[in-house]
């Protein structure tokens, strides 16, 4: 069966520090991969999605970037975090076509 | 284009029914529904693919009116476990655009 792993579960970082969040999927090939951010009590904001290795689509211009170095690995990065980057970051995967999205457990990021 | 959900929040007593609506200003070809419990990740409930299609999941069902560009989620005889935030999403070009969510709180 397919599983999605996302880490770390919680992270506290100072303003201006770099960020790297990793997400991996097991049990499937060539998944569509997604990064979302959710502010406290708010909706799901799509940040990036990828339909294949090296293919990244950015939805919201900001100081974050994403990479997909391997088929089932999706990384969210920042060179310098801002206070506004705080939130709940969720990785998700889906199959091709109209398929459900399956979410990882999320990373709760606090910027001090 | 983000779908619009209504109401924003609902408070029910256990055993009562609720309806959550999702509408779009653009043509809909599919609608996704997810539930997110506090502090957890969203969980997939169902996808509706055709106009007029209805699907069910326990006592949670949904309808999809392609012509009206809207979908409704029906929660019948609500249970405490139904509490959470419900999101609808519309699929565009390999991605889902989610509504802002409807917070559902079930009282014992």
Boltz contact constraints between the chains, C-beta under 6 A:
constraints:
  - contact:
      token1: [A, 32]
      token2: [B, 94]
      max_distance: 6.0
  - contact:
      token1: [A, 43]
      token2: [B, 98]
      max_distance: 6.0
  - contact:
      token1: [A, 43]
      token2: [B, 100]
      max_distance: 6.0
  - contact:
      token1: [A, 43]
      token2: [B, 101]
      max_distance: 6.0
  - contact:
      token1: [A, 44]
      token2: [B, 98]
      max_distance: 6.0
  - contact:
      token1: [A, 49]
      token2: [B, 95]
      max_distance: 6.0
  - contact:
      token1: [A, 51]
      token2: [B, 94]
      max_distance: 6.0
  - contact:
      token1: [A, 90]
      token2: [B, 41]
      max_distance: 6.0
  - contact:
      token1: [A, 98]
      token2: [B, 30]
      max_distance: 6.0
  - contact:
      token1: [A, 98]
      token2: [B, 91]
      max_distance: 6.0
  - contact:
      token1: [A, 100]
      token2: [B, 44]
      max_distance: 6.0
  - contact:
      token1: [A, 103]
      token2: [B, 41]
      max_distance: 6.0
  - contact:
      token1: [A, 103]
      token2: [B, 42]
      max_distance: 6.0
  - contact:
      token1: [A, 105]
      token2: [B, 41]
      max_distance: 6.0
  - contact:
      token1: [A, 106]
      token2: [B, 41]
      max_distance: 6.0
